[in-house]
Amino acid sequence: MNTFDDTAYTAPILAWYEANARDLPWRAPDATPWGVLVSEIMLQQTPVSRVLPVWDAWLTRWPTPAALAAEPSGEAVRAWGRLGYPRRALRLHASARAITERHGGEVPSSHEDLLALPGIGAYTAAAVASFAFRQRHAVLDTNVRRVLARMLTGAEYPPKSQTRAEVRLAETLLPADPATAARWSVAAMELGALVCTARAPRCVDCPVLDRCAWQRNGRPAYDGPPRRGQTYAGTDRQCRGRILAVLRDAEGPVPKPAIDVVWSDGPQRERALDGLIADGLVDPLDDGRYALPT
């Protein structure tokens, strides 16, 4: 049972969302569950602006899980382009094969079945069940966690790792009607993405400014462990990206010298290449060349 007036928060945020929601294709009435699943995987740690063209090209080429499952996993890595964290492409390909083999090519609606797909965690299963099938689940991404932390607990940022207390708090706000609960989840997510942002929140535009605990407390600064921004230049991630770019752009296997020229630091380059092989993103061939996985 809810212990406070949840509609004091949900109603104004739902109304704000109705007026301010971005027009995104995976939110359209005709979006398929497969399109929603693809969007959720692509949007992890990646801005919407970068995802949009890749999502559109992906769904044009592979409009169903079976279409993707019929192709080698290397083609998923190639189509992933420069979205980053390319293991997500392998997870999508593995999920497509599991959906095809276990569920007749249809993305399952059951939260339990979604959670059993390869590479699908608690957040993604809840998001797909909510957004594709209008079910009632707490959907806690980074944006939602930040909104709830500020609005209800008065903290500038949520804990580094999700806690059970956060899940329980999110569940108290879920409207009883499953379709409305799903809309509430995406509305809270949108508020965090557009208004209640991490570094420069636009509090004057917030629909619940007058009942935000963080505001009432004088916007106290975060007092937890240092929050470090992600670096990229010079990292193994950048090196891995350079190597994958060579393989994506090639029509066939690539000789080692073509990889060596993209990164001057030999030990780092070899470490990155070994990591790509271990992750299943690169296949070493018997003749010394390298290729995307088959």
Secondary structure as the mmCIF struct_conf table of DSSP 4:
data_model
#
loop_
_struct_conf.conf_type_id
_struct_conf.id
_struct_conf.beg_label_comp_id
_struct_conf.beg_label_asym_id
_struct_conf.beg_label_seq_id
_struct_conf.end_label_comp_id
_struct_conf.end_label_asym_id
_struct_conf.end_label_seq_id
BEND BEND1 THR A 3 PHE A 4
TURN_TY1_P TURN_TY1_P1 ASP A 6 ASP A 6
HELX_RH_AL_P HELX_RH_AL_P1 THR A 7 ASN A 20
HELX_RH_3T_P HELX_RH_3T_P1 PRO A 25 ARG A 27
BEND BEND2 ALA A 28 ALA A 28
TURN_TY1_P TURN_TY1_P2 PRO A 29 ASP A 30
HELX_RH_AL_P HELX_RH_AL_P2 PRO A 33 MET A 42
TURN_TY1_P TURN_TY1_P3 LEU A 43 GLN A 45
BEND BEND3 THR A 46 THR A 46
HELX_RH_AL_P HELX_RH_AL_P3 VAL A 48 ARG A 61
BEND BEND4 PRO A 63 THR A 64
HELX_RH_AL_P HELX_RH_AL_P4 PRO A 65 ALA A 69
TURN_TY1_P TURN_TY1_P4 ALA A 70 ALA A 70
BEND BEND5 GLU A 71 GLU A 71
HELX_RH_AL_P HELX_RH_AL_P5 SER A 73 TRP A 80
TURN_TY1_P TURN_TY1_P5 GLY A 81 ARG A 82
BEND BEND6 LEU A 83 GLY A 84
TURN_TY1_P TURN_TY1_P6 PRO A 86 PRO A 86
HELX_RH_AL_P HELX_RH_AL_P6 ARG A 87 ARG A 102
BEND BEND7 HIS A 103 HIS A 103
TURN_TY1_P TURN_TY1_P7 GLY A 104 GLY A 105
BEND BEND8 GLU A 106 GLU A 106
HELX_RH_AL_P HELX_RH_AL_P7 HIS A 111 LEU A 115
TURN_TY1_P TURN_TY1_P8 ALA A 116 ALA A 116
BEND BEND9 LEU A 117 LEU A 117
TURN_TY1_P TURN_TY1_P9 PRO A 118 GLY A 119
HELX_RH_AL_P HELX_RH_AL_P8 ALA A 122 PHE A 133
HELX_RH_AL_P HELX_RH_AL_P9 THR A 142 LEU A 148
HELX_RH_PI_P HELX_RH_PI_P1 ALA A 149 THR A 153
BEND BEND10 GLU A 156 TYR A 157
BEND BEND11 LYS A 160 SER A 161
HELX_RH_AL_P HELX_RH_AL_P10 ARG A 164 LEU A 173
BEND BEND12 LEU A 174 LEU A 174
BEND BEND13 ALA A 176 ASP A 177
HELX_RH_AL_P HELX_RH_AL_P11 PRO A 178 LEU A 194
TURN_TY1_P TURN_TY1_P10 VAL A 195 VAL A 195
BEND BEND14 CYS A 196 CYS A 196
BEND BEND15 ALA A 198 ALA A 200
HELX_RH_3T_P HELX_RH_3T_P2 CYS A 203 ASP A 205
TURN_TY1_P TURN_TY1_P11 PRO A 207 VAL A 208
HELX_RH_3T_P HELX_RH_3T_P3 LEU A 209 ARG A 211
HELX_RH_AL_P HELX_RH_AL_P12 ALA A 213 ARG A 216
TURN_TY1_P TURN_TY1_P12 ASN A 217 GLY A 218
HELX_LH_PP_P HELX_LH_PP_P1 PRO A 220 TYR A 222
BEND BEND16 GLY A 224 PRO A 225
HELX_LH_PP_P HELX_LH_PP_P2 ARG A 228 THR A 231
TURN_TY1_P TURN_TY1_P13 ALA A 233 GLY A 234
BEND BEND17 THR A 235 THR A 235
HELX_RH_AL_P HELX_RH_AL_P13 ASP A 236 ASP A 249
BEND BEND18 GLU A 251 GLY A 252
STRN STRN1 VAL A 254 VAL A 254
HELX_RH_AL_P HELX_RH_AL_P14 LYS A 256 ASP A 260
TURN_TY1_P TURN_TY1_P14 VAL A 261 VAL A 262
BEND BEND19 SER A 264 SER A 264
HELX_RH_AL_P HELX_RH_AL_P15 GLY A 266 ALA A 278
TURN_TY1_P TURN_TY1_P15 ASP A 279 GLY A 280
BEND BEND20 LEU A 281 LEU A 281
STRN STRN2 ASP A 283 PRO A 284
TURN_TY1_P TURN_TY1_P16 ASP A 286 ASP A 287
BEND BEND21 GLY A 288 GLY A 288
STRN STRN3 TYR A 290 ALA A 291
#
